[in-house]
Amino acid sequence: MKHAQPIMIQGTASNVGKSLVVAGLCRIFKQDGYQVAPFKAQNMALNSFITAAGLEMGRAQVMQAEASGIEPDVRMNPILLKPTSEMGSQVIVNGEVVGNQLASDYFSRKQDLRPVVRQAYESLAAEYDIVVIEGAGSPAEINLKDRDLVNMGMAKLADSPVLLVGDIDRGGVFASLAGTLMLLEEEERQRVKGVIINKFRGDRAILQPGLDQLEAIIHKPVLGVVSFLSVQLDDEDSLSSRLDSRTEPALVDIAIIRLPRISNFTDFNPLENMDGVSLRYVGSLTELCSPDLIILPGTKNTMADLLWLRQSGLEAAILKHAETGKPLFGICGGYQMLGKSLSDPYQVEHGGQMAGLGLIDSETIFAREKTRTRVSGHLPDVGGIFSGLSRQPFEGYEIHMGLTAEDQPLVNRDNVYGSYIHGLFDQNGIVKAIITALFEAKGIYPHEVKAYDRASFVEAQYDQLATALRSALDMKAIYRIMGLSGPYLCDD
């Protein structure tokens, strides 16, 4: 019976680049002829995805599955936590919502989920040659170690060697690597077979004396120094630097409202890759300026974020934008905000009733059950600036708690558009129609707006990532650590 060889990537902190390192290794192993799958026992993120089976999982593992050349499978992320407040999250187990829990309640019951994690991992390991496991946060969170499911607890469960990643761009990388190892138990330190320094900018020769001293201190090899990568792949959560970018407006300027609980912002990545287009995430009235298109994105708490929109002054600015005839697009929670009213009789999100922006004739009622489904078809006939969207083919997924009376894949009133569909902008024809219309509205008639081919683009990004990691990492040593006869070992 097949049983995969695991390799685990842990980090000194959140956002050190674990997800991309895992994705790059998955692509390398795939290129080298192995059947490989990603795995993360517990993910905390607002970016999620619906599988073909109608189950919900973290977006980062979807990205890693793509890098592996396989279909996303909820077993790759058996536990997903979607924050709903400062103290609580919606808990999703094996793709199904089990309820909202305070952090303290989840922590006290966490051990009950260990069999779920074990079953998901063992099931994957029985089907693949390699499983690349991603940790979360840091294994040195000593207050959480006795109930750990996702770092050293997972490494022990899978009997996996560990590579520890540190981020040099944030500073203090030598201290963070040495300090993390110091706080581990001896058995855990033995699992760490080497360290990787990520997000390096500059001359490797200047860094080398520090690397030599670090190896002498921690008694672990530095298995690679990875340069700061410019690949454009789906980020895990709102820690993404994409949300903090200060892009200057281009010929066509698109502003996405950075809601406090923004989710699935990866929906809009394709718009970043169009020539002459700037995509800005806007969190205040002073940042908004006068964009050509405003997008209201998804959110984990529609009513609370709508209240924030009002209090920030952005609601009035958005209404004024729409009154001038400029386009406004709402996706999922943003679509719900566009309607006349929102009602939460079961206290699913915020509770009570609230007036929407009143820009489309719809009402949303939050239900106890979450809608999770893959969808495909053709958009209906629509008017306004984006009339070119009429009858365009689409494919994507819906994931929301609210039920909205208007049952159409795209709802339109004048230049206001709303849809529940995530992945809508992954479609070549849809992106091309939107960008062409925005150019023409400004009197700009480019000879041809190049269609966005997502499949080709992301494949090239995964290959670029793999090439960068191959040149940066000691892959011969990594194969040895895994006990596999990789292609690098034939030279020995």
HURA-V906324 format. One record per backbone hydrogen bond with DSSP energy under -0.5 kcal/mol. CO is the residue of the C=O (numbers start at 0). NH is the residue of the N-H. Records with the same first field share a line. If there is no record, write none. Layout:
CO->NH  NH
//
This chain:
3->5
4->130
5->160
6->132
7->9  162
8->134
9->164
10->138
12->15
16->20
17->21
18->22
19->23
20->24
21->25
22->26
23->27
24->28
25->29
26->30
27->31
28->33
29->32
33->35
34->128  129
36->131
38->133
40->78
42->44  80
45->47
46->58
48->50  56
50->53
54->50
56->48
57->61
58->62
59->63
60->64
61->65
62->66
63->67
64->68  69
65->68
72->75
73->76
74->77
75->39
77->93
78->42
79->81  91
80->44  82
81->89
86->102
87->83  84
88->90  100
89->81  91
90->97  98
91->79
92->95
94->55
95->92
98->90
100->88
101->105
102->106
103->107
104->108
105->109
106->109
108->111
109->112
110->113
112->116
113->117
114->118
115->119
116->120
117->121
118->122
119->123
120->124
121->125
123->126  127
124->3
128->4
129->36
130->6  132
131->38
132->8
137->140
139->141
140->143  144
143->146
144->147
150->154
151->155
152->156
153->157
154->158  159
160->7
161->192  193
162->9  164
163->195
164->11
165->167  197
167->170
171->175
172->176
173->177
174->178
175->179
176->180
177->181
178->182
180->183
184->188
185->189
186->190
187->190  191
188->191
190->161  192
192->220
193->163
194->222  223
195->165  197
196->225
197->167  168
199->227
201->203
202->205  206
203->207
204->208
206->209  210
207->211
208->212
209->213
210->214
211->215
212->216
213->217
214->218
220->194  222
222->473
223->196
224->226
225->199
230->232
235->46
236->239
239->242
240->243  244
241->244
250->252
251->253  277
252->291  292
253->255  279
254->256  294
255->281
256->258  296
258->261
260->299
262->297
263->266
264->267
265->268
267->270  271
268->271  272
269->272
270->273
273->276
275->251
277->253
279->255  281
281->257
283->286  287
284->287  288
291->326
292->254
293->328
294->256  296
295->330
297->262
300->304
301->305
302->306
303->307
304->308
305->309
306->310
307->311
308->312  313  314
309->312
312->316
313->317
314->318
315->319
316->320
317->321
318->322
319->323
320->325
321->324
326->293
327->416
328->295
329->418
330->333
331->335
332->336
333->337
334->337  338
335->338
336->356
337->358  359
338->357
339->355
340->363
341->353
342->365
343->346  351
351->343
353->341
359->361
361->339  340
362->404
363->342
364->402
369->371
370->399
372->397
374->395
376->393
378->390
379->390
383->386
385->388
386->389
388->391
391->378
393->376
395->374
396->421
397->372
399->370
400->366
402->364
404->406
405->407
410->417
412->415
414->327
415->412
416->329
417->410
418->331
419->421
420->423
421->396
422->425
423->426
425->453
426->430
427->431
428->432
429->433
430->434
431->435
432->436
433->437
434->438
435->439
436->440
437->441
438->441  443
439->442
442->444
443->445
447->449
450->452
451->453
452->456
453->457
454->458
455->459
456->460
457->461
458->462
459->463
460->464
461->465
462->466
463->467
464->468
465->469
466->470
467->471
468->472
471->224
472->474
473->477
474->478
475->479
476->480
477->481
478->482  483
479->482
483->485
485->488
486->489
487->490
488->491
//
